[in-house]
Amino acid sequence: DAILLAAPFVERMGPRDVWITWADQITVLPATLERLAQVTSGTPPPALALPTVKRRDPYTHFERGADGRLRRFLQRREGDPMPAEGESDMGVFAMTRETYERDLQDYAREVPLGSATGERNFVPFVAWLAQRRPVETFPCTDPMEAIGVNTPEELRQVENWLRARA
């Protein structure tokens, strides 16, 4: 719902693409953003594109079909059984304006709330959309850039990583 609050601005400004990032994703590397821009600049562009990260004991996971296409999105907080290693989003997404204005609205109307949390989250939209329109993913540049800073421990991890990169 929060993402749809930008709808009046998207309509007024008329961008070709709408990019979304979580406020706690502060370490996304320029190379990852450049790759996202490159992926979305194709003709025709994918409906949505995003970098992903592979990790052990994932909190969320994109399940893929035999054809490699995103099929389902699993979330620990909704009680889904999680694999030992998974593929997750990293909080950065780019979609066409049409996807934002049409498909995201449809998703918000059609998809029920989460069974455990009673919430409707954005990331399951990615797998929902992939069943209808082209969605492209690519690996992030470094798994550390996928850490959202929400705790003192995550802040320390990111500080140490940034110092080591300097």
Disulfide bonds with the S-S distance in Angstrom:
none
